């Protein structure tokens, strides 16, 4: 499952969790360079490629809800969910109103969604990728020596970088820049680089809260209207005691 925490920090401290070859080098001007392979493995360790998602849960009791995952386990309602629905998802044709404060995703959105496995939820949980993270540039790179238990003094490599949210779902904006931080140390017993800390500093889908809040209020009809119920026969043509239950229901796409 894709996770969108409030202050995302993935810290890998166990020695055997990730082994990285020695791929930091000193450039011609004395600046420490980070090999692309080392960088990519660090990004993978911190979940950089996990999508920024909008989560929709089909609750049998209350219908479809827009949710977020908090702390990797509990679902809670996304702030400003009603405004996002009313002023973006419905006008853009991604959802449609059903009445009584209920809605459902349209085929346009369902085609972009994927099933999310979550044992703590009731009903179907679907995720829609709204953005992906894109690496920007290094803002700090340093190799130094420091104490690290149980080895004593070891070589360490630290780097910071910027990154952005690049929209995937049409209509969403870019977001950022954000900062990522990585610290590695050279295991003197193996001669390999290991991740000490790896952090992403973004709020997931909540980074779009200001954009949602500033969405202009919609006007006019929605892009896609809910289908009209199939009309039943007139009372004059009904037999004395007909079964008309099938003639009264609508249908959903």
Secondary structure, DSSP 4 states (H G I P E B T S, - for coil): -----SS-EE----TTS-EE---EEE-TTSPEEE-HHHHHHHHHHTTTTSPEEEEEEEETTTEEEEEEEETTTEEEEPTTHHHHIIIIITTTTSEEEEETTEEEE-HHHHTTEEE---TT-SSEEEEEEEEEEEEEEEEEEEEEEEEETTTEEEEEEEEEEEEEEEE-STTPPPEEEEEEEEEEEEETTTTEEEEEEEEEE--GGGGGHHHHHTPPPP-S--SSPPPPPPPPPPGGGS-TT---HHHH-----
